[in-house]
Amino acid sequence: MDSLTTHLLALIPSTLHTSTTHPFLHAAGTSTLSKATLSAWLSQDRLYAQSYIRFIGLLLSKVRLPYTVSNTNSSNSSSEPVESRIIALLTSALLNIRRELTFFETVTTEFNLDLTVPPPGETTFGPSEATHAYTDLFLSAGSSGVTLLEGLVVLWATEVCYFRAWGFAREIMEKNNNGNAGNGGDADGGALRERFIPNWTSEEFGHFVDEIGGLVDELARASGNGEREKEMLGRCERWWRQVVWLEGMFWPEV
């Protein structure tokens, strides 16, 4: 197989489309999400981000650096051992998510949003069922019996779904530029249009997603042939299906 990520993206296209074009995202793009609905989702996304930090730590613990030192030119990053590049990527992921948590707090304060909204049917703030499910998925994907390749597939899957989902919202937003948004018509006060959507669809974020995908494909090519490759492919497909399904469940009803 030339590319594991290409294979996974084509595996369940209808489910992927549904999960990344949810009505919540359409409402986000048309600036019709209320502050209450956006706050409820942000509250859970922040908890998701906190569980992501532990997941990255578990992935880091799986990396085994080679004993020998490469004699290739260190100025060429592609010549570095893949393990070194994975550590660099995961370190960047930790820094990114820390900035993201600070960004959440800054924007919610700026637009008078709430990051402690209880889940539907609950009276106290805490993880929703979908957030619990994501936390459990991260713990499972980071457990000792799971390979580094599988863990990176889960990381890539969450990021590529998130990037595509908000890319859809951005497309809707750009088509809706002639509407009321920006003229006092943003139901959320403009937080999504001005701050969140540009951040979650940035070129930098897209490069980060591509970098994870590139490392996934490189590890997959080195994972072996024959029955071993077939078994690993099946595992990666199962992780992909779980993430895509959970992504669709994570968006609140509107």
C-alpha positions in Angstrom: 0.0 0.0 0.0 1.4 3.4 -1.0 -0.4 5.5 1.5 -2.3 4.3 4.6 -3.8 7.8 5.1 -5.2 7.8 1.6 -6.7 4.4 2.1 -8.3 5.4 5.4 -9.8 8.6 4.0 -11.5 6.5 1.3 -12.7 3.7 3.7 -16.0 5.2 4.9 -16.6 8.3 2.8 -20.3 8.8 3.7 -19.7 8.6 7.4 -16.7 10.9 7.2 -18.8 13.4 5.2 -21.7 13.3 7.7 -19.3 13.7 10.6 -17.5 16.7 9.1 -20.6 18.5 7.7 -22.8 18.4 10.8 -25.7 21.0 11.2 -23.7 22.5 14.1 -20.9 23.3 11.6 -23.4 24.8 9.1 -24.8 27.0 11.8 -21.3 28.0 12.8 -20.6 29.1 9.2 -23.8 31.1 9.0 -23.2 32.8 12.3 -26.5 31.5 13.7 -25.1 29.6 16.7 -26.2 31.1 19.9 -23.7 31.9 22.6 -25.3 29.2 24.8 -24.9 26.5 22.2 -21.3 27.6 21.3 -20.4 27.8 25.0 -21.8 24.2 25.6 -19.6 22.9 22.8 -16.5 24.9 23.8 -16.8 23.6 27.4 -16.5 20.0 26.1 -13.9 20.8 23.5 -11.7 22.2 26.2 -12.0 19.0 28.3 -11.2 17.1 25.1 -8.0 19.2 24.7 -7.0 18.4 28.3 -7.3 14.6 27.7 -5.3 15.1 24.4 -2.4 16.3 26.5 -2.2 13.0 28.4 -2.6 11.1 25.1 0.4 12.9 23.6 2.4 11.9 26.7 1.4 8.3 26.2 2.5 8.4 22.6 5.8 9.9 23.6 6.4 7.0 25.9 6.1 4.6 22.9 8.9 6.2 20.9 12.2 4.3 21.0 15.2 6.3 19.7 17.9 4.4 17.8 21.1 3.6 19.7 23.3 4.7 16.8 23.9 8.2 15.6 23.2 9.0 12.0 26.1 10.4 9.9 23.8 12.2 7.5 23.6 16.0 7.3 21.5 17.0 10.4 20.4 20.2 8.6 18.2 18.0 6.4 15.2 17.1 8.6 14.1 14.3 6.3 17.4 12.5 7.0 16.7 12.4 10.7 15.5 9.1 12.1 11.7 8.8 11.9 11.7 8.4 15.7 13.4 11.8 16.2 10.9 13.5 13.8 8.0 11.9 15.7 9.3 13.3 19.0 9.6 16.7 17.4 6.0 16.5 16.1 4.6 15.3 19.4 6.5 18.1 21.3 5.0 20.6 18.9 1.5 19.1 19.5 1.9 19.7 23.2 2.9 23.3 22.7 0.1 23.8 20.3 -2.6 22.4 22.6 -1.3 24.5 25.5 -1.6 27.6 23.3 -5.0 26.4 22.3 -6.2 26.2 25.9 -5.0 29.8 26.5 -6.7 30.9 23.3 -10.0 29.4 24.5 -9.8 31.3 27.7 -8.8 34.6 25.9 -11.6 34.4 23.3 -14.3 33.3 25.7 -13.5 36.2 28.0 -13.4 38.6 25.0 -16.9 37.5 23.7 -18.5 36.7 27.1 -18.8 33.0 26.6 -18.8 30.3 29.2 -16.4 27.3 29.5 -18.3 25.6 32.4 -21.6 24.7 30.8 -23.0 21.3 32.2 -23.7 18.6 29.6 -27.3 18.1 28.5 -29.4 16.6 31.3 -26.7 17.4 33.9 -26.7 20.0 36.7 -23.0 20.2 37.3 -20.1 20.7 34.8 -18.1 17.8 33.7 -17.4 15.6 30.6 -20.3 14.6 28.4 -20.7 11.0 27.2 -19.0 11.9 24.0 -16.1 13.5 25.8 -15.8 10.5 28.1 -15.7 8.3 25.0 -12.9 10.3 23.5 -10.9 10.2 26.7 -11.4 6.4 26.8 -10.3 6.2 23.2 -7.1 8.1 23.9 -6.3 5.9 26.9 -6.9 2.8 24.8 -4.8 4.1 21.9 -2.0 5.0 24.3 -2.0 1.8 26.2 1.0 -0.6 26.2 -0.6 -3.2 23.9 -1.1 -0.6 21.1 1.7 0.2 18.6 3.1 3.7 17.9 1.7 3.5 14.4 -1.9 2.9 15.7 -1.5 5.7 18.2 -0.4 8.1 15.5 -3.3 7.0 13.3 -5.7 8.0 16.1 -3.8 11.4 16.5 -4.0 12.0 12.7 -7.6 10.9 12.5 -8.8 13.4 15.2 -6.8 16.2 13.6 -7.8 15.6 10.0 -11.5 15.3 11.0 -11.3 18.5 13.0 -9.6 20.4 10.2 -12.0 19.2 7.6 -15.0 19.9 9.8 -14.0 23.5 10.4 -13.0 23.8 6.7 -16.6 23.1 5.9 -17.8 25.7 8.3 -15.4 28.2 6.7 -16.7 27.4 3.2 -20.2 28.1 4.5 -19.0 31.3 6.2 -17.4 32.6 3.0 -20.5 31.9 0.9 -22.5 33.7 3.6 -20.5 36.9 3.5 -23.3 38.8 1.9 -25.6 38.0 4.9 -25.9 39.7 8.3 -22.7 38.4 9.8 -20.3 41.2 10.6 -23.1 43.8 10.8 -24.2 42.9 14.2 -25.9 39.7 13.0 -23.6 37.2 14.6 -25.6 35.2 17.1 -22.4 34.4 19.0 -21.2 38.0 18.9 -18.6 37.2 16.2 -16.3 34.8 18.1 -16.5 32.0 15.5 -16.2 34.3 12.4 -13.5 36.5 13.8 -11.4 34.2 16.0 -12.2 30.5 16.1 -12.9 29.5 12.5 -9.7 31.3 11.2 -7.7 29.6 13.9 -9.0 26.1 13.2 -8.6 26.4 9.4 -5.2 28.1 9.3 -2.5 27.1 6.9 -0.3 26.3 9.8 -2.8 23.8 11.2 -3.2 22.2 7.8 0.6 21.7 7.6 0.6 20.1 11.0 -2.1 17.7 9.9 -0.1 16.8 6.8 3.0 16.3 8.8 1.3 13.7 11.0 -0.1 12.0 8.0 3.3 11.8 6.4 4.8 10.2 9.5 1.9 7.7 9.6 2.5 6.7 6.0 6.2 6.4 6.6 5.7 4.1 9.6 3.1 2.1 7.8 5.5 1.4 4.9 8.0 0.1 7.4 5.6 -2.1 9.4 6.2 -5.2 7.4 4.6 -7.2 4.6 2.2 -10.1 4.3 0.0 -11.2 7.2 1.7 -8.7 9.6 0.8 -5.8 7.3 -2.8 -7.1 6.9 -3.3 -7.4 10.6 -1.9 -3.9 11.2 -4.1 -2.5 8.5 -7.2 -4.0 10.1 -6.3 -2.4 13.4 -5.7 1.0 11.9 -9.0 0.7 10.1 -10.8 0.0 13.3 -9.2 3.1 15.0 -10.2 5.2 12.0 -13.8 4.1 12.1 -14.0 4.8 15.9 -12.7 8.4 15.5 -14.9 9.3 12.5 -18.0 8.0 14.4 -17.0 9.8 17.6 -16.4 13.0 15.7 -20.0 13.0 14.5 -21.2 12.3 18.0 -19.2 15.2 19.5 -21.1 18.0 17.8 -24.2 19.2 19.7 -27.6 19.2 18.3 -28.9 22.5 16.9 
